[in-house]
Protein backbone atom coordinates (compact mmCIF):
# COMPACT_ATOMS: atom_id res chain seq x y z
CA UNK A 1 0.00 0.00 0.00
CA UNK A 2 1.43 3.40 -0.98
CA UNK A 3 2.65 5.39 2.00
CA UNK A 4 3.05 8.86 0.51
CA UNK A 5 1.29 11.07 -2.01
CA UNK A 6 4.18 10.54 -4.44
CA UNK A 7 3.80 6.75 -4.23
CA UNK A 8 0.08 7.08 -4.94
CA UNK A 9 0.74 9.35 -7.92
CA UNK A 10 3.38 7.01 -9.34
CA UNK A 11 1.08 4.01 -8.95
CA UNK A 12 -1.68 5.88 -10.81
CA UNK A 13 0.73 6.89 -13.60
CA UNK A 14 1.90 3.26 -13.96
CA UNK A 15 -1.72 2.07 -14.14
CA UNK A 16 -2.56 4.71 -16.75
CA UNK A 17 0.44 3.73 -18.84
CA UNK A 18 -0.32 0.00 -18.66
CA UNK A 19 -3.95 0.56 -19.71
CA UNK A 20 -3.23 2.97 -22.60
CA UNK A 21 0.05 1.64 -23.97
CA UNK A 22 0.86 0.11 -27.33
CA UNK A 23 3.68 -2.43 -27.65
CA UNK A 24 6.34 -1.03 -29.96
CA UNK A 25 9.33 -2.76 -31.48
CA UNK A 26 12.40 -0.60 -30.87
CA UNK A 27 15.40 -0.72 -33.18
CA UNK A 28 18.44 0.85 -31.46
CA UNK A 29 19.99 3.66 -33.51
CA UNK A 30 17.51 2.89 -36.29
CA UNK A 31 19.35 -0.24 -37.42
CA UNK A 32 16.81 -2.54 -39.15
CA UNK A 33 19.25 -5.47 -38.82
CA UNK A 34 19.34 -5.15 -35.02
CA UNK A 35 17.23 -7.40 -32.81
CA UNK A 36 14.22 -5.31 -31.78
CA UNK A 37 13.23 -4.82 -28.15
CA UNK A 38 9.53 -4.78 -27.24
CA UNK A 39 8.61 -1.70 -25.21
CA UNK A 40 5.19 -0.46 -24.05
CA UNK A 41 4.69 3.17 -25.19
CA UNK A 42 1.95 5.78 -25.32
CA UNK A 43 1.59 7.88 -28.45
CA UNK A 44 0.68 11.54 -27.95
CA UNK A 45 -0.25 13.71 -30.92
CA UNK A 46 -0.93 17.41 -30.65
CA UNK A 47 -1.11 20.30 -33.03
CA UNK A 48 1.42 23.04 -32.51
CA UNK A 49 2.20 26.27 -34.27
CA UNK A 50 5.48 26.54 -36.09
CA UNK A 51 7.00 29.78 -37.35
CA UNK A 52 5.70 32.22 -34.76
CA UNK A 53 8.13 34.49 -32.93
CA UNK A 54 7.43 34.26 -29.21
CA UNK A 55 6.58 37.49 -27.45
CA UNK A 56 5.22 39.29 -30.50
CA UNK A 57 1.73 39.95 -31.74
CA UNK A 58 2.63 40.77 -35.32
CA UNK A 59 1.06 37.55 -36.62
CA UNK A 60 4.02 36.35 -38.60
CA UNK A 61 3.45 33.48 -41.00
CA UNK A 62 2.61 30.33 -39.09
CA UNK A 63 1.58 26.80 -39.86
CA UNK A 64 0.07 24.16 -37.60
CA UNK A 65 1.49 20.69 -37.70
CA UNK A 66 1.18 17.48 -35.74
CA UNK A 67 3.91 17.17 -33.14
CA UNK A 68 4.01 13.50 -32.07
CA UNK A 69 5.64 12.29 -28.87
CA UNK A 70 6.09 8.89 -27.28
CA UNK A 71 5.94 8.29 -23.53
CA UNK A 72 7.93 5.38 -22.07
CA UNK A 73 8.35 4.22 -18.50
CA UNK A 74 11.94 4.81 -17.37
CA UNK A 75 12.00 1.32 -15.85
CA UNK A 76 11.05 -0.28 -19.20
CA UNK A 77 13.57 1.27 -21.58
CA UNK A 78 16.43 3.77 -21.86
CA UNK A 79 15.83 5.49 -25.21
CA UNK A 80 18.40 7.31 -27.31
CA UNK A 81 18.33 9.76 -30.19
CA UNK A 82 18.03 7.90 -33.48
CA UNK A 83 16.12 4.92 -32.08
CA UNK A 84 13.23 3.78 -34.27
CA UNK A 85 9.90 2.73 -32.74
CA UNK A 86 7.64 0.62 -34.98
CA UNK A 87 4.04 0.67 -33.69
CA UNK A 88 2.42 -1.32 -36.48
CA UNK A 89 2.40 -1.91 -40.23
CA UNK A 90 3.46 1.31 -41.93
CA UNK A 91 3.70 3.28 -38.67
CA UNK A 92 7.14 4.13 -37.37
CA UNK A 93 8.70 7.00 -35.43
CA UNK A 94 12.33 8.12 -35.18
CA UNK A 95 13.50 9.73 -31.92
CA UNK A 96 14.81 13.27 -32.34
CA UNK A 97 14.94 14.49 -28.72
CA UNK A 98 14.85 12.61 -25.42
CA UNK A 99 13.58 14.72 -22.51
CA UNK A 100 15.05 14.19 -19.04
CA UNK A 101 13.23 11.63 -16.88
CA UNK A 102 10.05 13.03 -15.32
CA UNK A 103 9.97 10.97 -12.12
CA UNK A 104 9.02 7.63 -13.73
CA UNK A 105 8.40 8.49 -17.41
CA UNK A 106 10.47 9.76 -20.33
CA UNK A 107 8.98 11.87 -23.15
CA UNK A 108 10.44 11.32 -26.62
CA UNK A 109 9.97 13.95 -29.31
CA UNK A 110 9.68 11.92 -32.49
CA UNK A 111 9.20 12.31 -36.23
CA UNK A 112 6.77 10.08 -38.10
CA UNK A 113 8.58 8.06 -40.72
CA UNK A 114 7.21 7.68 -44.24
CA UNK A 115 5.82 4.32 -45.32
CA UNK A 116 8.84 3.89 -47.61
CA UNK A 117 11.19 4.26 -44.64
CA UNK A 118 9.20 1.79 -42.50
CA UNK A 119 9.17 -0.90 -45.22
CA UNK A 120 12.80 -1.81 -44.43
CA UNK A 121 11.93 -2.87 -40.88
CA UNK A 122 10.75 -6.41 -40.09
C-alpha positions in Angstrom: 0.0 0.0 0.0 1.4 3.4 -1.0 2.6 5.4 2.0 3.1 8.9 0.5 1.3 11.1 -2.0 4.2 10.5 -4.4 3.8 6.7 -4.2 0.1 7.1 -4.9 0.7 9.4 -7.9 3.4 7.0 -9.3 1.1 4.0 -9.0 -1.7 5.9 -10.8 0.7 6.9 -13.6 1.9 3.3 -14.0 -1.7 2.1 -14.1 -2.6 4.7 -16.8 0.4 3.7 -18.8 -0.3 0.0 -18.7 -4.0 0.6 -19.7 -3.2 3.0 -22.6 0.1 1.6 -24.0 0.9 0.1 -27.3 3.7 -2.4 -27.7 6.3 -1.0 -30.0 9.3 -2.8 -31.5 12.4 -0.6 -30.9 15.4 -0.7 -33.2 18.4 0.8 -31.5 20.0 3.7 -33.5 17.5 2.9 -36.3 19.3 -0.2 -37.4 16.8 -2.5 -39.2 19.2 -5.5 -38.8 19.3 -5.2 -35.0 17.2 -7.4 -32.8 14.2 -5.3 -31.8 13.2 -4.8 -28.2 9.5 -4.8 -27.2 8.6 -1.7 -25.2 5.2 -0.5 -24.1 4.7 3.2 -25.2 1.9 5.8 -25.3 1.6 7.9 -28.4 0.7 11.5 -27.9 -0.3 13.7 -30.9 -0.9 17.4 -30.7 -1.1 20.3 -33.0 1.4 23.0 -32.5 2.2 26.3 -34.3 5.5 26.5 -36.1 7.0 29.8 -37.3 5.7 32.2 -34.8 8.1 34.5 -32.9 7.4 34.3 -29.2 6.6 37.5 -27.5 5.2 39.3 -30.5 1.7 40.0 -31.7 2.6 40.8 -35.3 1.1 37.6 -36.6 4.0 36.4 -38.6 3.5 33.5 -41.0 2.6 30.3 -39.1 1.6 26.8 -39.9 0.1 24.2 -37.6 1.5 20.7 -37.7 1.2 17.5 -35.7 3.9 17.2 -33.1 4.0 13.5 -32.1 5.6 12.3 -28.9 6.1 8.9 -27.3 5.9 8.3 -23.5 7.9 5.4 -22.1 8.3 4.2 -18.5 11.9 4.8 -17.4 12.0 1.3 -15.8 11.1 -0.3 -19.2 13.6 1.3 -21.6 16.4 3.8 -21.9 15.8 5.5 -25.2 18.4 7.3 -27.3 18.3 9.8 -30.2 18.0 7.9 -33.5 16.1 4.9 -32.1 13.2 3.8 -34.3 9.9 2.7 -32.7 7.6 0.6 -35.0 4.0 0.7 -33.7 2.4 -1.3 -36.5 2.4 -1.9 -40.2 3.5 1.3 -41.9 3.7 3.3 -38.7 7.1 4.1 -37.4 8.7 7.0 -35.4 12.3 8.1 -35.2 13.5 9.7 -31.9 14.8 13.3 -32.3 14.9 14.5 -28.7 14.9 12.6 -25.4 13.6 14.7 -22.5 15.0 14.2 -19.0 13.2 11.6 -16.9 10.0 13.0 -15.3 10.0 11.0 -12.1 9.0 7.6 -13.7 8.4 8.5 -17.4 10.5 9.8 -20.3 9.0 11.9 -23.2 10.4 11.3 -26.6 10.0 13.9 -29.3 9.7 11.9 -32.5 9.2 12.3 -36.2 6.8 10.1 -38.1 8.6 8.1 -40.7 7.2 7.7 -44.2 5.8 4.3 -45.3 8.8 3.9 -47.6 11.2 4.3 -44.6 9.2 1.8 -42.5 9.2 -0.9 -45.2 12.8 -1.8 -44.4 11.9 -2.9 -40.9 10.8 -6.4 -40.1 
